[in-house]
Amino acid sequence: MKILVTGGAGYIGSHLVDALMAQGHELYVIDNLSTGRIDNIRHLLGNERLHFVNDSILNEALMERIIEQVDLIYHLAAVVGVKHVLDHPFQGILTNVRGTEIVLELAYKYWRKVVIASSSEVYGKSEKAPLSEDDDSILGPTAVGRWSYALAKAIDEHLAFIYYGKGLPVTIVRYFNSYGPRLDPRGYGSVVAKFVSQALQDKPLTVFSDGQQTRCFTYIDDTIRGSILAATVKEAEGQSFNIGSNRETPILELAQLVKRLTGSSSEIVHVPYAQAYRANFEETRRRVPDVRKAERILGFRAEVPLEEGLRRTIEWFREEQLD
Ligand SMILES: NC(=O)c1ccc[n+]([C@@H]2O[C@H](COP(=O)([O-])OP(=O)(O)OC[C@H]3O[C@@H](n4cnc5c(N)ncnc54)[C@H](O)[C@@H]3O)[C@@H](O)[C@H]2O)c1
């Protein structure tokens, strides 16, 4: 098949491109390299089945030329994560809403199947655990900038459902804290990347607040397998899926695990949220996916244990440091 991966030079996108190339497909990648890196796909650049375009998904004429040629679209390009969105609030809303609208409009025009990358953030600050796909999304006030990411992703999902209503085959994947090789080593937005970088440099591991807030970390191979299943299982069309592990890990425990697996002498220090973000920052204490729907319909279950995934991630970070 001819497949477009928007944001295909990014962390998840580049792994998806690797997996789809390995299956023998022809890949089109559009990425403006704002947070993505050419190094993530450099090993594929000479391959005649890979067409890389360094441009924005907001370039409609270009997007039309690409979408016309492909059979399937994975839409991952976005201004990703709370910290990036707080730093680039306007760009975040524009890219994450208008960008998705362009993808869906053109997919509808040429009748192409689409997988939309959404986020566990759409559940907002809901304290329910586990969170199933049809649970309420509880967002904070609009004066608190961090919620614009969740809101933009929620609008993307609404748009996807509207186009599904018009008959377009669309599936939504909600990723839960994916981690693995190629995470931004600056730790921008990923607590795993932040801790591994800090530990390898013997710098203090900075845990926000008391560290008892939990997340469910999902190794990249699982994230990718779930995404590909979402595109291939017919029954998945018109639905959203939690793609994540349901093992809940307190952030303090993650810091201790990273410290142990790296053999680092770093100390673990606690930092108030306000110091890292803004005074009115709001955080969610838990975010656990209900994985039953993905299991039942996609046949997907996260498999890589946290310790194993962290070992592989640490190994990649060590190699990066040597380069
Ligand atoms: N990493 C996670 O745990 C996670 C969790 C939930 C959702 N997601 C979603 O998964 C997708 C991929 O995220 P990621 O973690 O790989 O982050 P990433 O920042 O590595 O990937 C996003 C990519 O989009 C590109 N991009 C941004 N704006 C663009 C534009 N206007 N035109 C073209 N390309 C543009 C960036 O350069 C980058 O390569 C995103 O949609 C994100 O919201 C990720």
The ligand as an SDF file (V2000), in Angstrom:
LIG
                    3D

 44 48  0  0  0  0  0  0  0  0999 V2000
    4.3000   10.3650   22.9950 N   0  0  0  0  0  0  0  0  0  0  0  0
    3.1570   10.1110   23.6390 C   0  0  0  0  0  0  0  0  0  0  0  0
    3.1410    9.4700   24.6840 O   0  0  0  0  0  0  0  0  0  0  0  0
    1.8370   10.5960   23.0820 C   0  0  0  0  0  0  0  0  0  0  0  0
    0.7230   10.5220   23.9400 C   0  0  0  0  0  0  0  0  0  0  0  0
   -0.4950   10.9220   23.4480 C   0  0  0  0  0  0  0  0  0  0  0  0
   -0.6310   11.3480   22.1490 C   0  0  0  0  0  0  0  0  0  0  0  0
    0.4640   11.4380   21.3330 N   0  0  0  0  0  0  0  0  0  0  0  0
    0.2490   11.8990   19.9490 C   0  0  0  0  0  0  0  0  0  0  0  0
    1.0320   11.1080   19.0580 O   0  0  0  0  0  0  0  0  0  0  0  0
    1.4600   11.9090   17.9620 C   0  0  0  0  0  0  0  0  0  0  0  0
    2.9700   11.8160   17.8170 C   0  0  0  0  0  0  0  0  0  0  0  0
    3.5880   12.3560   18.9810 O   0  0  0  0  0  0  0  0  0  0  0  0
    5.1060   12.1050   19.3870 P   0  0  0  0  0  0  0  0  0  0  0  0
    5.1360   11.7500   20.8060 O   0  0  0  0  0  0  0  0  0  0  0  0
    5.7450   11.2240   18.4020 O   0  0  0  0  0  0  0  0  0  0  0  0
    5.7070   13.5890   19.3090 O   0  0  0  0  0  0  0  0  0  0  0  0
    6.7040   14.2480   18.2600 P   0  0  0  0  0  0  0  0  0  0  0  0
    6.7850   15.7010   18.6400 O   0  0  0  0  0  0  0  0  0  0  0  0
    7.9600   13.4920   18.1850 O   0  0  0  0  0  0  0  0  0  0  0  0
    5.9050   14.0750   16.8850 O   0  0  0  0  0  0  0  0  0  0  0  0
    5.1160   15.0730   16.2890 C   0  0  0  0  0  0  0  0  0  0  0  0
    5.6920   15.3390   14.9110 C   0  0  0  0  0  0  0  0  0  0  0  0
    4.8690   16.2650   14.2220 O   0  0  0  0  0  0  0  0  0  0  0  0
    5.7180   17.1780   13.5400 C   0  0  0  0  0  0  0  0  0  0  0  0
    4.9540   18.4040   13.2970 N   0  0  0  0  0  0  0  0  0  0  0  0
    4.5150   19.3160   14.1890 C   0  0  0  0  0  0  0  0  0  0  0  0
    3.8340   20.2900   13.5650 N   0  0  0  0  0  0  0  0  0  0  0  0
    3.8240   19.9770   12.2480 C   0  0  0  0  0  0  0  0  0  0  0  0
    3.2860   20.5870   11.0980 C   0  0  0  0  0  0  0  0  0  0  0  0
    2.5860   21.7390   11.1640 N   0  0  0  0  0  0  0  0  0  0  0  0
    3.4820   20.0020    9.9090 N   0  0  0  0  0  0  0  0  0  0  0  0
    4.1880   18.8480    9.7980 C   0  0  0  0  0  0  0  0  0  0  0  0
    4.7180   18.2130   10.8610 N   0  0  0  0  0  0  0  0  0  0  0  0
    4.5440   18.7840   12.0690 C   0  0  0  0  0  0  0  0  0  0  0  0
    6.8970   17.3650   14.4600 C   0  0  0  0  0  0  0  0  0  0  0  0
    8.0450   17.8700   13.8050 O   0  0  0  0  0  0  0  0  0  0  0  0
    7.0950   15.9410   14.9650 C   0  0  0  0  0  0  0  0  0  0  0  0
    7.9560   15.2150   14.1170 O   0  0  0  0  0  0  0  0  0  0  0  0
    0.9370   13.3140   18.2260 C   0  0  0  0  0  0  0  0  0  0  0  0
   -0.2790   13.5050   17.5290 O   0  0  0  0  0  0  0  0  0  0  0  0
    0.6740   13.3260   19.7200 C   0  0  0  0  0  0  0  0  0  0  0  0
   -0.3070   14.2670   20.0870 O   0  0  0  0  0  0  0  0  0  0  0  0
    1.6990   11.0770   21.7810 C   0  0  0  0  0  0  0  0  0  0  0  0
  1  2  1  0
  2  3  2  0
  2  4  1  0
  4  5  1  0
  4 44  2  0
  5  6  2  0
  6  7  1  0
  7  8  2  0
  8  9  1  0
  8 44  1  0
  9 10  1  0
  9 42  1  0
 10 11  1  0
 11 12  1  0
 11 40  1  0
 12 13  1  0
 13 14  1  0
 14 15  2  0
 14 16  1  0
 14 17  1  0
 17 18  1  0
 18 19  2  0
 18 20  1  0
 18 21  1  0
 21 22  1  0
 22 23  1  0
 23 24  1  0
 23 38  1  0
 24 25  1  0
 25 26  1  0
 25 36  1  0
 26 27  1  0
 26 35  1  0
 27 28  2  0
 28 29  1  0
 29 30  1  0
 29 35  2  0
 30 31  1  0
 30 32  2  0
 32 33  1  0
 33 34  2  0
 34 35  1  0
 36 37  1  0
 36 38  1  0
 38 39  1  0
 40 41  1  0
 40 42  1  0
 42 43  1  0
M  CHG  2   8   1  16  -1
M  END
$$$$
